Amino acid sequence: MSAFSAGFLSRRAQDLRAGLRHAFAVRPEHPAFTVEDLALLQRVADAIVARRMAAPATLFLESMGPMNFLGSQALHFLAPVIECVVTGPELAQIARLLERRDSLHRLTAFIEAKSAPPQGAPTR
């Protein structure tokens, strides 16, 4: 066997080992939220609670859960129209967040926390 073919086989064996090492590696299902993601979700929750729409928004978000990915794709499609209201980077961030199933749960939790009466306050 020539030195070239031995080197080639050795390199192929190393590539194969490296590929097999990561073949069944599982990435975390959802990477952690960034600070910007959480700030955007907080702003959305603040706007919903300020408009006293916490209950309808929570109901809508819970029912929309299985279709959040389709919503993110619709945002990409409607981007030219929606950019009149939000900036391009915010729209891309919203679409990216909608692709994650856990972002709706996080937003719902923010809305519920912000709309809950303060502890010790009398309820009506």
Secondary structure by P-SEA (a helix, b strand, c coil): ccaaaaaaaaaaaaaaaaaaaaccccccccccccaaaaaaaaaaaaaaaaacaaaaaaaaaaaaccaaaaaaaaaaaacccccccccaaaaaaaaaaaaccaaaaaaaaaaaaaaccccccccc
